[in-house]
């Protein structure tokens, strides 16, 4: 145990034992606020016989984070429909170019000024940029330097797709743009190969104002759209959703916009094929024929706009609305999901970062690890339970009073930290700390409150300001804080220096970026004039504090743990009653009064724009930096709010390149934008220990596959609330097949490390054994994602695109093309229903555990036995999976012998590949790529590259071998022993190949035959 000193005692009071002072709060329309507080009553304590006094800590009032009462426009019965009152535009002055044309759009009638000031004249530019990408840009014709960032998204902030080389290949694009002025300007994008209209604004009006843009496209019946993140929702978005995009620090509400912004969608359309004529007819999903023949085609649409926006998905089509910027649209012709995703990443947002090998090991975290000693106990407990632990994480507990780049010297001292880190690094393990996005501003009246990180940043001018040029001061975990201005040329060097300086003391291996929406716990610059009160307590109780005890448990906990559930329910009721007694509900019935603003000609209202998006937190300044916060270049936060996390992760990527000059940075971030995957991975945010959130983790992960962020995972077993044995058992097994595999939970929640329950420990060992065996397969998938834009986690409909019954399937998924995962997602279950896609076309599936072919009918759910501790996993026929004997760490695994699992298809064939490098270098000195091909009773391995891997090949397992072979040979040499054939399972097992491949499994090409 760490020594509990006087300083530690005082620190604990500062951190947790906050005394609340009386206060009053006032807010103003410009987003600036002030808090006036009376003198707080001091606290006196006797410590080691000495009477010690110190001031109490001021608690920011809850009202500080309350904004205007707003009603989203989509829910407002008084809202004006722009389509009914706005004039639209007329196109003229058409000028052709080598790759398209340009035109002028002019208002077709009197301005409507419904949610802003109409822009009278617009420029339209249409360009066929590549053989697969069409660009359509509509922006104001007259833009001055003073309002440039209101409309134009700089290429420095967000990558802009470039015009490709003008060559005949562009003519091969399967997209055609047309327009007309009947009755006002509209445009259509169609697919040339079949005449299908992909985007069609005909019959609607273009609305373009300084704070509001609207354009509408018809869509076919029961359309299939995916993407438009970030939100907790099913994979298929449906036709009754308002998909709002405004980065918000909010605990994973269903359907509302959460942490990131990804204004991209995939549109997949199915067609029924006439068996006689071959003609294709659009298939809406109604009245499917059991033996019908179908095909599909997909395209993608990306709106490169960083402003708050929402897409209204309705039965007749899509209405896209933004509260600023321009229309910068990109269409990708596909025609498959795989091709669309590659076109989007390669041509528009950039390819995902390649991850270090160790990052695919298991990660353990929680909010509430108290000190290095407890962290060591966790590491030791994993070892004692023989559960592989690759990475240990800390939440904000390690910090000195929650301040970035600092360590609490009583609980997480640098000296003890060095010893801890030396031990885990010697074991091949790693450490990942959290870094928040706000910087504490020290109390100028307290010399001991000095904070060098702030001082260095302040002297470099790297923090956001108010409109009057004063420092913007919000409030986050440490108290009143400032926020980095990523538009400042000094911001990244300052951030890098802080990372480098801290790493000299604490040798972390990666960084976790949080609170980057960017979050602030009060409306406006509430710290202005109040910094002398620092540090202050947030305007809400921390989990575990009086009134905030965590009593929540998963669904069905009352059945599996009735006594504990009853106790928790009673505690929850008492807590709610106490809260109600302290703040009794009003007995007066009132009609809500909503703030509705009207446009002022030529003037923007950024804090309360006339059009109210359905922001999860309501007022745009609630729990976020105010929209009128100002960047060094004059840009208002309103115009770039959705980019704070994106730029924060870019800065962190550059910082880690300086800390680890030759290594790939490992970063997990919360707020992301289109293209963030170039630098970082993402976790699903503050989910809950509920079965529903385990289910939603699948469509969330699949959506981020579309967004180009394959390094995705969620807080396994749940973050908010308490987990239980059954949920954690199932979830630890499910997450073993996600790229990013981490368990994390809330402060004061019960412990949920997998060793806490014996059944969870056993289930985890089982799932981790599979995962660690397949690390070479997963690493190869990431290499292909990094180099080609292919996906890692895949929806069933993406791999089997001609089966419309899979359009909404998101309770199962594929890891790469070869592994089908069918998890149990409901409590008290001993079986799970799942489909085996492709069976009608001859696809064979093999049970991972029995290695036998599955007998399944096409197009129907199969009931699969799944007792607690078992997750059904299937291998797709036609696959060759590279494997390695699992070790306790990824470093140990990389030193173990190789294995191959060849699952033959109905024709007796299979293919696969393997990528190997040093596992960490940005530019490896050498690499190796191995191709595997099985056919006609043989398996061939051929490699190219100079990376030297000396691990031998230990075994080869071939599934689906129809008959017992008489002989097995390796490079023509007969194997007299070491192989066996199981006639009941049709499995050929070949072992004892170590000696024959002692120089390395891939040091020379080889062929293995059986006949």
WODA-V868741 format. One line per field, one symbol per residue. burial: 1 if it has 16 or more other C-alpha atoms within 10 Angstrom, else 0. Layout:
burial = ???
This chain:
burial = 000000010110111001111000001001111110100100000000000000011111100111110111110000100110011111100000001101111111001111111111111111111111111111110000000011111000111110000000010011111000000111111110000011111101111111111111111001111111111111111110111111111101001111111111111111111000000101111000000011111111111111111111111011111111111111111111111111111111111111111111111111111011101101101100001111111111111111111111111111011101100110011111111111111110000000101100110011111110001111111111111111110111111111110100111111111111111111111111011111111110111000111111111110000000100110010010000000000000000000010010000111111111111111111111111111110011111111111111111111111110001111111111111111111111111111101111111111111111111111111111111111111111111111111111111110111110101111111111111111111111111111011111111111111111011111111111111111111111001111111110000111010011100101100101010111111111111111111111111011111111111110011111111111111100001111111110011111100011111111111111100000010100000000101000011111101100101111100111110
